[in-house]
Amino acid sequence: MYLCICNAIREKDFRALAPVCAGTAEHIYAELGHQPQCRQCLDEAEEILDEFRCCAA
């Protein structure tokens, strides 16, 4: 499933970087070579990061 339609970022690609990339969703977008466009996906992206942060704690 796509997390970000504007940049064609798949959720699985975002999740693959979430455990190893510190910072915000925007940092992971940068690691993937993109930046948020319309920004509608950032809430869901931050929720995914929160899942990893909760599990790591």
PyMOL Python script that loads the backbone (N, CA, C, O; Angstrom):
from pymol import cmd

cmd.read_pdbstr("""\
ATOM      1  N   MET A   1       0.842  -1.176   0.000  1.00  0.00           N
ATOM      2  CA  MET A   1       0.000   0.000   0.000  1.00  0.00           C
ATOM      3  C   MET A   1       0.893   1.247   0.000  1.00  0.00           C
ATOM      4  O   MET A   1       1.967   1.260   0.601  1.00  0.00           O
ATOM      5  N   TYR A   2       0.433   2.264  -0.670  1.00  0.00           N
ATOM      6  CA  TYR A   2       1.188   3.513  -0.699  1.00  0.00           C
ATOM      7  C   TYR A   2       0.913   4.337   0.548  1.00  0.00           C
ATOM      8  O   TYR A   2      -0.235   4.517   0.955  1.00  0.00           O
ATOM      9  N   LEU A   3       1.970   4.825   1.136  1.00  0.00           N
ATOM     10  CA  LEU A   3       1.855   5.753   2.257  1.00  0.00           C
ATOM     11  C   LEU A   3       1.731   7.170   1.712  1.00  0.00           C
ATOM     12  O   LEU A   3       0.906   7.956   2.177  1.00  0.00           O
ATOM     13  N   CYS A   4       2.555   7.485   0.729  1.00  0.00           N
ATOM     14  CA  CYS A   4       2.584   8.823   0.130  1.00  0.00           C
ATOM     15  C   CYS A   4       2.357   8.690  -1.370  1.00  0.00           C
ATOM     16  O   CYS A   4       3.210   8.173  -2.092  1.00  0.00           O
ATOM     17  N   ILE A   5       1.216   9.153  -1.827  1.00  0.00           N
ATOM     18  CA  ILE A   5       0.887   9.079  -3.247  1.00  0.00           C
ATOM     19  C   ILE A   5       1.747  10.054  -4.045  1.00  0.00           C
ATOM     20  O   ILE A   5       2.215   9.719  -5.133  1.00  0.00           O
ATOM     21  N   CYS A   6       1.957  11.248  -3.518  1.00  0.00           N
ATOM     22  CA  CYS A   6       2.712  12.283  -4.247  1.00  0.00           C
ATOM     23  C   CYS A   6       4.112  11.808  -4.629  1.00  0.00           C
ATOM     24  O   CYS A   6       4.597  12.097  -5.723  1.00  0.00           O
ATOM     25  N   ASN A   7       4.757  11.077  -3.716  1.00  0.00           N
ATOM     26  CA  ASN A   7       6.129  10.622  -3.936  1.00  0.00           C
ATOM     27  C   ASN A   7       6.225   9.130  -4.227  1.00  0.00           C
ATOM     28  O   ASN A   7       7.325   8.595  -4.372  1.00  0.00           O
ATOM     29  N   ALA A   8       5.094   8.462  -4.313  1.00  0.00           N
ATOM     30  CA  ALA A   8       5.042   7.016  -4.549  1.00  0.00           C
ATOM     31  C   ALA A   8       5.888   6.254  -3.527  1.00  0.00           C
ATOM     32  O   ALA A   8       6.651   5.355  -3.883  1.00  0.00           O
ATOM     33  N   ILE A   9       5.741   6.629  -2.246  1.00  0.00           N
ATOM     34  CA  ILE A   9       6.445   5.935  -1.164  1.00  0.00           C
ATOM     35  C   ILE A   9       5.519   4.856  -0.619  1.00  0.00           C
ATOM     36  O   ILE A   9       4.409   5.131  -0.164  1.00  0.00           O
ATOM     37  N   ARG A  10       6.002   3.639  -0.679  1.00  0.00           N
ATOM     38  CA  ARG A  10       5.222   2.516  -0.155  1.00  0.00           C
ATOM     39  C   ARG A  10       5.420   2.406   1.358  1.00  0.00           C
ATOM     40  O   ARG A  10       6.486   2.708   1.895  1.00  0.00           O
ATOM     41  N   GLU A  11       4.366   1.969   2.010  1.00  0.00           N
ATOM     42  CA  GLU A  11       4.420   1.807   3.461  1.00  0.00           C
ATOM     43  C   GLU A  11       5.543   0.861   3.859  1.00  0.00           C
ATOM     44  O   GLU A  11       6.230   1.105   4.851  1.00  0.00           O
ATOM     45  N   LYS A  12       5.742  -0.221   3.100  1.00  0.00           N
ATOM     46  CA  LYS A  12       6.787  -1.192   3.448  1.00  0.00           C
ATOM     47  C   LYS A  12       8.177  -0.563   3.378  1.00  0.00           C
ATOM     48  O   LYS A  12       9.044  -0.903   4.183  1.00  0.00           O
ATOM     49  N   ASP A  13       8.402   0.343   2.433  1.00  0.00           N
ATOM     50  CA  ASP A  13       9.699   1.019   2.332  1.00  0.00           C
ATOM     51  C   ASP A  13       9.907   1.971   3.503  1.00  0.00           C
ATOM     52  O   ASP A  13      11.006   2.070   4.048  1.00  0.00           O
ATOM     53  N   PHE A  14       8.851   2.662   3.881  1.00  0.00           N
ATOM     54  CA  PHE A  14       8.917   3.571   5.027  1.00  0.00           C
ATOM     55  C   PHE A  14       9.174   2.775   6.304  1.00  0.00           C
ATOM     56  O   PHE A  14      10.020   3.152   7.115  1.00  0.00           O
ATOM     57  N   ARG A  15       8.443   1.674   6.482  1.00  0.00           N
ATOM     58  CA  ARG A  15       8.610   0.845   7.682  1.00  0.00           C
ATOM     59  C   ARG A  15      10.005   0.231   7.762  1.00  0.00           C
ATOM     60  O   ARG A  15      10.524   0.019   8.859  1.00  0.00           O
ATOM     61  N   ALA A  16      10.607  -0.050   6.633  1.00  0.00           N
ATOM     62  CA  ALA A  16      11.952  -0.630   6.627  1.00  0.00           C
ATOM     63  C   ALA A  16      12.975   0.341   7.203  1.00  0.00           C
ATOM     64  O   ALA A  16      13.949  -0.086   7.822  1.00  0.00           O
ATOM     65  N   LEU A  17      12.771   1.625   7.012  1.00  0.00           N
ATOM     66  CA  LEU A  17      13.706   2.627   7.528  1.00  0.00           C
ATOM     67  C   LEU A  17      13.351   3.116   8.929  1.00  0.00           C
ATOM     68  O   LEU A  17      14.210   3.644   9.636  1.00  0.00           O
ATOM     69  N   ALA A  18      12.114   2.947   9.330  1.00  0.00           N
ATOM     70  CA  ALA A  18      11.663   3.482  10.615  1.00  0.00           C
ATOM     71  C   ALA A  18      12.522   3.044  11.806  1.00  0.00           C
ATOM     72  O   ALA A  18      12.825   3.884  12.654  1.00  0.00           O
ATOM     73  N   PRO A  19      12.926   1.783  11.913  1.00  0.00           N
ATOM     74  CA  PRO A  19      13.709   1.387  13.091  1.00  0.00           C
ATOM     75  C   PRO A  19      15.146   1.912  13.084  1.00  0.00           C
ATOM     76  O   PRO A  19      15.772   1.992  14.141  1.00  0.00           O
ATOM     77  N   VAL A  20      15.667   2.265  11.935  1.00  0.00           N
ATOM     78  CA  VAL A  20      17.082   2.650  11.854  1.00  0.00           C
ATOM     79  C   VAL A  20      17.303   4.133  11.608  1.00  0.00           C
ATOM     80  O   VAL A  20      18.441   4.601  11.649  1.00  0.00           O
ATOM     81  N   CYS A  21      16.251   4.868  11.358  1.00  0.00           N
ATOM     82  CA  CYS A  21      16.382   6.293  11.042  1.00  0.00           C
ATOM     83  C   CYS A  21      15.779   7.114  12.174  1.00  0.00           C
ATOM     84  O   CYS A  21      14.568   7.089  12.396  1.00  0.00           O
ATOM     85  N   ALA A  22      16.628   7.838  12.882  1.00  0.00           N
ATOM     86  CA  ALA A  22      16.148   8.682  13.974  1.00  0.00           C
ATOM     87  C   ALA A  22      15.507   9.943  13.405  1.00  0.00           C
ATOM     88  O   ALA A  22      15.855  10.397  12.314  1.00  0.00           O
ATOM     89  N   GLY A  23      14.580  10.490  14.150  1.00  0.00           N
ATOM     90  CA  GLY A  23      13.980  11.753  13.740  1.00  0.00           C
ATOM     91  C   GLY A  23      12.526  11.610  13.350  1.00  0.00           C
ATOM     92  O   GLY A  23      11.827  10.701  13.798  1.00  0.00           O
ATOM     93  N   THR A  24      12.091  12.518  12.514  1.00  0.00           N
ATOM     94  CA  THR A  24      10.692  12.598  12.124  1.00  0.00           C
ATOM     95  C   THR A  24      10.442  11.864  10.809  1.00  0.00           C
ATOM     96  O   THR A  24      11.360  11.348  10.172  1.00  0.00           O
ATOM     97  N   ALA A  25       9.183  11.837  10.435  1.00  0.00           N
ATOM     98  CA  ALA A  25       8.816  11.248   9.151  1.00  0.00           C
ATOM     99  C   ALA A  25       9.521  11.972   8.010  1.00  0.00           C
ATOM    100  O   ALA A  25       9.898  11.352   7.016  1.00  0.00           O
ATOM    101  N   GLU A  26       9.695  13.264   8.151  1.00  0.00           N
ATOM    102  CA  GLU A  26      10.373  14.035   7.104  1.00  0.00           C
ATOM    103  C   GLU A  26      11.818  13.576   6.922  1.00  0.00           C
ATOM    104  O   GLU A  26      12.348  13.627   5.812  1.00  0.00           O
ATOM    105  N   HIS A  27      12.457  13.128   8.004  1.00  0.00           N
ATOM    106  CA  HIS A  27      13.816  12.598   7.896  1.00  0.00           C
ATOM    107  C   HIS A  27      13.831  11.303   7.074  1.00  0.00           C
ATOM    108  O   HIS A  27      14.738  11.080   6.271  1.00  0.00           O
ATOM    109  N   ILE A  28      12.836  10.469   7.280  1.00  0.00           N
ATOM    110  CA  ILE A  28      12.766   9.224   6.516  1.00  0.00           C
ATOM    111  C   ILE A  28      12.466   9.520   5.048  1.00  0.00           C
ATOM    112  O   ILE A  28      13.024   8.880   4.157  1.00  0.00           O
ATOM    113  N   TYR A  29      11.600  10.474   4.802  1.00  0.00           N
ATOM    114  CA  TYR A  29      11.339  10.876   3.417  1.00  0.00           C
ATOM    115  C   TYR A  29      12.643  11.293   2.750  1.00  0.00           C
ATOM    116  O   TYR A  29      12.914  10.908   1.612  1.00  0.00           O
ATOM    117  N   ALA A  30      13.451  12.079   3.456  1.00  0.00           N
ATOM    118  CA  ALA A  30      14.734  12.532   2.908  1.00  0.00           C
ATOM    119  C   ALA A  30      15.648  11.345   2.618  1.00  0.00           C
ATOM    120  O   ALA A  30      16.329  11.324   1.593  1.00  0.00           O
ATOM    121  N   GLU A  31      15.668  10.352   3.518  1.00  0.00           N
ATOM    122  CA  GLU A  31      16.478   9.151   3.294  1.00  0.00           C
ATOM    123  C   GLU A  31      16.024   8.407   2.039  1.00  0.00           C
ATOM    124  O   GLU A  31      16.822   7.756   1.365  1.00  0.00           O
ATOM    125  N   LEU A  32      14.742   8.513   1.742  1.00  0.00           N
ATOM    126  CA  LEU A  32      14.189   7.870   0.545  1.00  0.00           C
ATOM    127  C   LEU A  32      14.340   8.758  -0.694  1.00  0.00           C
ATOM    128  O   LEU A  32      13.929   8.382  -1.792  1.00  0.00           O
ATOM    129  N   GLY A  33      14.930   9.930  -0.505  1.00  0.00           N
ATOM    130  CA  GLY A  33      15.176  10.826  -1.631  1.00  0.00           C
ATOM    131  C   GLY A  33      14.012  11.725  -1.994  1.00  0.00           C
ATOM    132  O   GLY A  33      13.919  12.207  -3.122  1.00  0.00           O
ATOM    133  N   HIS A  34      13.123  11.950  -1.038  1.00  0.00           N
ATOM    134  CA  HIS A  34      11.930  12.764  -1.299  1.00  0.00           C
ATOM    135  C   HIS A  34      11.710  13.753  -0.166  1.00  0.00           C
ATOM    136  O   HIS A  34      12.379  13.709   0.866  1.00  0.00           O
ATOM    137  N   GLN A  35      10.753  14.645  -0.388  1.00  0.00           N
ATOM    138  CA  GLN A  35      10.257  15.508   0.674  1.00  0.00           C
ATOM    139  C   GLN A  35       8.742  15.545   0.561  1.00  0.00           C
ATOM    140  O   GLN A  35       8.205  15.405  -0.538  1.00  0.00           O
ATOM    141  N   PRO A  36       8.043  15.729   1.673  1.00  0.00           N
ATOM    142  CA  PRO A  36       6.583  15.765   1.613  1.00  0.00           C
ATOM    143  C   PRO A  36       6.097  16.862   0.665  1.00  0.00           C
ATOM    144  O   PRO A  36       6.642  17.965   0.641  1.00  0.00           O
ATOM    145  N   GLN A  37       5.081  16.545  -0.100  1.00  0.00           N
ATOM    146  CA  GLN A  37       4.511  17.515  -1.039  1.00  0.00           C
ATOM    147  C   GLN A  37       3.232  18.121  -0.455  1.00  0.00           C
ATOM    148  O   GLN A  37       3.248  19.259   0.015  1.00  0.00           O
ATOM    149  N   CYS A  38       2.145  17.384  -0.479  1.00  0.00           N
ATOM    150  CA  CYS A  38       0.873  17.914   0.022  1.00  0.00           C
ATOM    151  C   CYS A  38       0.749  17.773   1.537  1.00  0.00           C
ATOM    152  O   CYS A  38      -0.094  18.418   2.160  1.00  0.00           O
ATOM    153  N   ARG A  39       1.591  16.927   2.125  1.00  0.00           N
ATOM    154  CA  ARG A  39       1.702  16.724   3.570  1.00  0.00           C
ATOM    155  C   ARG A  39       0.514  15.971   4.199  1.00  0.00           C
ATOM    156  O   ARG A  39       0.448  15.859   5.423  1.00  0.00           O
ATOM    157  N   GLN A  40      -0.395  15.469   3.411  1.00  0.00           N
ATOM    158  CA  GLN A  40      -1.540  14.749   3.963  1.00  0.00           C
ATOM    159  C   GLN A  40      -1.150  13.404   4.556  1.00  0.00           C
ATOM    160  O   GLN A  40      -1.887  12.849   5.371  1.00  0.00           O
ATOM    161  N   CYS A  41      -0.009  12.879   4.159  1.00  0.00           N
ATOM    162  CA  CYS A  41       0.427  11.563   4.617  1.00  0.00           C
ATOM    163  C   CYS A  41       1.227  11.624   5.921  1.00  0.00           C
ATOM    164  O   CYS A  41       1.485  10.586   6.530  1.00  0.00           O
ATOM    165  N   LEU A  42       1.616  12.807   6.354  1.00  0.00           N
ATOM    166  CA  LEU A  42       2.530  12.904   7.492  1.00  0.00           C
ATOM    167  C   LEU A  42       1.931  12.386   8.797  1.00  0.00           C
ATOM    168  O   LEU A  42       2.657  11.823   9.616  1.00  0.00           O
ATOM    169  N   ASP A  43       0.632  12.561   9.011  1.00  0.00           N
ATOM    170  CA  ASP A  43       0.019  12.041  10.238  1.00  0.00           C
ATOM    171  C   ASP A  43       0.155  10.522  10.307  1.00  0.00           C
ATOM    172  O   ASP A  43       0.532   9.973  11.342  1.00  0.00           O
ATOM    173  N   GLU A  44      -0.154   9.853   9.205  1.00  0.00           N
ATOM    174  CA  GLU A  44      -0.025   8.393   9.181  1.00  0.00           C
ATOM    175  C   GLU A  44       1.435   7.971   9.308  1.00  0.00           C
ATOM    176  O   GLU A  44       1.743   6.990   9.984  1.00  0.00           O
ATOM    177  N   ALA A  45       2.320   8.700   8.669  1.00  0.00           N
ATOM    178  CA  ALA A  45       3.750   8.389   8.757  1.00  0.00           C
ATOM    179  C   ALA A  45       4.239   8.526  10.194  1.00  0.00           C
ATOM    180  O   ALA A  45       5.005   7.685  10.665  1.00  0.00           O
ATOM    181  N   GLU A  46       3.813   9.558  10.890  1.00  0.00           N
ATOM    182  CA  GLU A  46       4.204   9.741  12.290  1.00  0.00           C
ATOM    183  C   GLU A  46       3.611   8.643  13.175  1.00  0.00           C
ATOM    184  O   GLU A  46       4.248   8.224  14.141  1.00  0.00           O
ATOM    185  N   GLU A  47       2.409   8.174  12.861  1.00  0.00           N
ATOM    186  CA  GLU A  47       1.814   7.062  13.613  1.00  0.00           C
ATOM    187  C   GLU A  47       2.660   5.799  13.462  1.00  0.00           C
ATOM    188  O   GLU A  47       2.852   5.060  14.427  1.00  0.00           O
ATOM    189  N   ILE A  48       3.157   5.554  12.269  1.00  0.00           N
ATOM    190  CA  ILE A  48       4.028   4.399  12.041  1.00  0.00           C
ATOM    191  C   ILE A  48       5.293   4.537  12.876  1.00  0.00           C
ATOM    192  O   ILE A  48       5.737   3.572  13.497  1.00  0.00           O
ATOM    193  N   LEU A  49       5.873   5.728  12.893  1.00  0.00           N
ATOM    194  CA  LEU A  49       7.067   5.952  13.715  1.00  0.00           C
ATOM    195  C   LEU A  49       6.765   5.740  15.190  1.00  0.00           C
ATOM    196  O   LEU A  49       7.585   5.174  15.913  1.00  0.00           O
ATOM    197  N   ASP A  50       5.598   6.185  15.646  1.00  0.00           N
ATOM    198  CA  ASP A  50       5.210   5.990  17.044  1.00  0.00           C
ATOM    199  C   ASP A  50       5.123   4.508  17.392  1.00  0.00           C
ATOM    200  O   ASP A  50       5.487   4.110  18.499  1.00  0.00           O
ATOM    201  N   GLU A  51       4.641   3.684  16.452  1.00  0.00           N
ATOM    202  CA  GLU A  51       4.588   2.234  16.676  1.00  0.00           C
ATOM    203  C   GLU A  51       5.984   1.689  16.962  1.00  0.00           C
ATOM    204  O   GLU A  51       6.168   0.902  17.891  1.00  0.00           O
ATOM    205  N   PHE A  52       6.958   2.103  16.169  1.00  0.00           N
ATOM    206  CA  PHE A  52       8.323   1.621  16.356  1.00  0.00           C
ATOM    207  C   PHE A  52       8.929   2.153  17.646  1.00  0.00           C
ATOM    208  O   PHE A  52       9.680   1.446  18.318  1.00  0.00           O
ATOM    209  N   ARG A  53       8.611   3.379  17.991  1.00  0.00           N
ATOM    210  CA  ARG A  53       9.141   3.960  19.231  1.00  0.00           C
ATOM    211  C   ARG A  53       8.569   3.251  20.449  1.00  0.00           C
ATOM    212  O   ARG A  53       9.280   3.020  21.428  1.00  0.00           O
ATOM    213  N   CYS A  54       7.287   2.907  20.393  1.00  0.00           N
ATOM    214  CA  CYS A  54       6.656   2.201  21.513  1.00  0.00           C
ATOM    215  C   CYS A  54       7.243   0.798  21.675  1.00  0.00           C
ATOM    216  O   CYS A  54       7.484   0.343  22.794  1.00  0.00           O
ATOM    217  N   CYS A  55       7.467   0.128  20.562  1.00  0.00           N
ATOM    218  CA  CYS A  55       8.007  -1.233  20.608  1.00  0.00           C
ATOM    219  C   CYS A  55       9.459  -1.246  21.062  1.00  0.00           C
ATOM    220  O   CYS A  55       9.902  -2.202  21.698  1.00  0.00           O
ATOM    221  N   ALA A  56      10.198  -0.197  20.744  1.00  0.00           N
ATOM    222  CA  ALA A  56      11.619  -0.130  21.094  1.00  0.00           C
ATOM    223  C   ALA A  56      11.824   0.222  22.562  1.00  0.00           C
ATOM    224  O   ALA A  56      12.879  -0.053  23.134  1.00  0.00           O
ATOM    225  N   ALA A  57      10.821   0.825  23.160  1.00  0.00           N
ATOM    226  CA  ALA A  57      10.972   1.271  24.561  1.00  0.00           C
ATOM    227  C   ALA A  57      10.813   0.144  25.542  1.00  0.00           C
ATOM    228  O   ALA A  57      10.911   0.358  26.750  1.00  0.00           O
TER     229      ALA A  57
END
""", "prot")
cmd.dss("prot")
cmd.show_as("cartoon", "prot")
cmd.util.cbc("prot")
cmd.orient("prot")
